[in-house]
Amino acid sequence: MSDVITIDLPDTIWHPRETNPLADEERAFARLLPELLRTHPEQFVAVYQGG
């Protein structure tokens, strides 16, 4: 004799957020932009690992 166990699973499955390093840097640049425009006018800046 075999016992059968049933489990109700949710309709959606959680997936960890896939990281996009370039998107992270773009968000950091947007966050820093107002200050950068004041402190570094007419200069180039680079944002690395969130500034």
C-alpha positions as CSV (number, residue, x, y, z in Angstrom):
1,M,0.0,0.0,0.0
2,S,1.4,3.5,-0.9
3,D,0.5,6.7,0.7
4,V,0.0,9.7,-1.6
5,I,0.8,13.2,-0.3
6,T,-0.5,16.2,-2.2
7,I,0.7,19.7,-1.7
8,D,-1.0,22.8,-3.0
9,L,1.6,25.1,-4.5
10,P,1.1,28.9,-5.1
11,D,0.2,30.1,-8.6
12,T,3.3,32.2,-8.8
13,I,6.9,31.2,-8.0
14,W,9.3,33.8,-6.5
15,H,12.3,34.5,-8.5
16,P,15.3,36.4,-7.0
17,R,15.8,39.8,-8.7
18,E,18.2,39.4,-11.5
19,T,20.9,42.1,-11.1
20,N,21.8,44.4,-14.0
21,P,25.0,46.3,-13.0
22,L,24.6,48.9,-15.7
23,A,21.0,49.7,-14.5
24,D,22.3,50.0,-11.0
25,E,24.9,52.5,-12.1
26,E,22.3,54.5,-14.1
27,R,20.1,54.7,-11.0
28,A,23.1,55.9,-9.0
29,F,24.0,58.5,-11.6
30,A,20.4,59.8,-11.6
31,R,20.4,60.0,-7.8
32,L,23.8,61.9,-7.8
33,L,23.1,64.1,-10.8
34,P,21.8,67.3,-9.0
35,E,24.8,67.4,-6.8
36,L,27.2,66.6,-9.7
37,L,25.8,69.5,-11.7
38,R,26.7,71.9,-8.9
39,T,30.1,70.4,-8.0
40,H,31.4,69.4,-11.4
41,P,30.0,71.8,-14.0
42,E,31.0,71.2,-17.6
43,Q,33.1,68.1,-16.5
44,F,32.8,64.4,-17.2
45,V,32.1,62.1,-14.2
46,A,32.2,58.3,-13.8
47,V,30.0,56.4,-11.4
48,Y,31.3,53.1,-10.2
49,Q,29.6,50.8,-7.8
50,G,26.9,53.3,-6.8
51,G,29.2,56.3,-6.5
